[in-house]
């Protein structure tokens, strides 16, 4: 069994597809078929899965794994999360593209450089990417992941810099945005999904 040191989630196994052991798989790659480009996939407990075939099925993929021989074996895997080592992913091509895994744990700083907290997760509920932060010991502080709210991301430096007013954490001086409400919208910064846009 292989234990990953820096796992990045690439997919989650859904329901069986047919009677021969194929599975519907939700991928976190830009192109669902790109899931097959990374070699074996692993569970966090170290089990490995080799993709024998993959084909698109809407926004998911239908996958045949070497380790899954029939529908009974497929049914037992529903909900299984699949990962690869972070080093297997290509580096983002654009300056404003980031992998979710690279953002988690970064320090959150304000415009003065003071550390306010850290990034816990990246969420997307359909309206754009949102950073889930811990600020001052309080978990679940959500801010939009936009250029205005997060003007600087330094993965190498280990921090993001936020604008508290644009992030909705403080009211602006003109009274346009009360505390806790975002002060307008702008272009999302969009972290790459786990596998990028391949």
N, C-alpha and C positions, 0 to 999 in steps of 0.2 A: 504494500500500500504506500502511496505517495502522499505526504503531508505538504501542503503548499505553505510557503513562508509569507507571501504577500498575495493572497487570493483576490481575484476580480471575478465577480459573477458574470457569466456569459449567457446563461439560459436557465429556464426552469421547465421541467418536464410536466406536460399536461396529461390528458387522457389518452388511452390507447387508440390507435387508428387501424381498424380492421382486426383480423384474427391471426396475423403472422408475426406479431411482436413490434410492429411499427408504432411510433408514438408521435403525438402532436407536441411540439416544443415551442415555447415562447422564447425568442432570442432577443438579446440586447445589442445586437449588431445592426448597423445601418441597413445591410442587406442580409435577410435571414439565412441565405445559403452560405454566407461567409463564415458561419459557425464551423463549417468543416475545414477551414483554413488553418486552424490553430493546433491541430493534432489532438491527442487525447484530452478529454474533459474529465474533471475530478469533482468528487463530492468533498465536503470539508472533513469527513471521516476517512478519506484516502482512497475510496473506490474509484477506479478509472473506467471511462466509457469511450470506446473507439467508434467513430461514425463510419458506417459502411456506405450509406447513401443518404442524401438529403435533397428535398425538393420543396419549393415554396407552396404554401397553402394559405392564401390570403395574407394576413399580417403575421402568420406563424410559419413553421416548417414542419414537414413530416420527416421523421428521422428513423433510420434503422441502425441500431447499435449492435456491434458484434456480440455483446454480452447478453442481449435480450433475444430469446429464442421463440417465445410464444406470447399470447395475449395475457396469460396469467402472470408471467414475469413482468410484462409491460404494466399491468394494473398495479403491481406492487411499487412501481416507481413514481406514480402520480405525485406531484408536488416536490420532487427531488430537485434541488438547486445544483447547477453545474458551474464549475469555476476553472480558470487557468491561472498560471503565475503571471503577475503584473509584467514581468520582463518579456513575456511573449507578445505583448501589444506594441504596435508601432507608435512612435512618438507623434503627437498631434501635428498636423501640417500648418495650421494657422495659429497666430498668436493668441486669438481669443477663443480657442477650442481647448477643452480640458476633459479629462476622464473623471467621472464621479469619484472614483477611488482615490484620485490624486488630491481632490479637494477636502475630503473628510479628514478631520484632525488639524487642519490649518488654523493658525491663530487668527482672530478677528481683531483688526486695529481700526481706530478712528483716524480722522484727518490729522491729528497731532502725533500719531504713532503710538498712542496708548493702547495697550492690549485690553480688549473688552471681554473676550471669551474665545470660543472655538467653533468650527463647523462640525456639526454632528452628522448631517446627511444632506442629500440633494433629493428633492421631491418634484413631481410633476403631476398635477391633478387635472391636466388638460388645458390650462391657461398659460403655460410657460414654466420654466424652471424656477424653483424656489429653494433657497438655502434654509435649512433647519439649523439654528444656532443655539449654543448655550451662552447666554450673556449674563454676567454677574451671578452665576450659580443658578440661573433660571433656564430650564430646558424648554424646547418647543417654541423659540422665538423665530418666526418665519419672516424672511425678507425676499423680495423679488431678485432674481439673479440677472440684473440688467447692468448696462454700462453706467447708468446714472447712480444706481444704488451701490454697485461694487466697481468703482473706477479702476482698481488695481488688483490683480491676482498675481502672486509670486509663489509658484509651487516650489521653485528652488529655494526661495527665501523663507518658506514655511508660513506664509501669511496671506490674507486678503485685507484690503483696505476698503472700508465702507463709508458712505456718506450717510450719516444718521437721518438727515431730513429726507433725502431721496429714498432711503430704505424704509421710511415710515416709522422710525424709532423716535423721532423728535419733530415737533412742529417747526415750520419755517418762520422766519421773522415777520412775514407779511400776512400770516394767518391763513394762508391758502391750504395748509395741511395740518389738521390737528394731530396731537400725539396719537401714535398707533395707526394712522391711516397713510397709505402711500401717497406721495405727491406727484401723481401723474405716471404715465407709462412711457417706456422707450424700448429700444431694440433689445431682445433677450440675448444673453451672452452664450447660452446653450452649451453646457458640457457635452462632450461626445458621449454617446451611449457606450457601453463597455467595449464593444468591438470596433467602434469608429464607423466611418462611412463607406466601408468596403463593400 
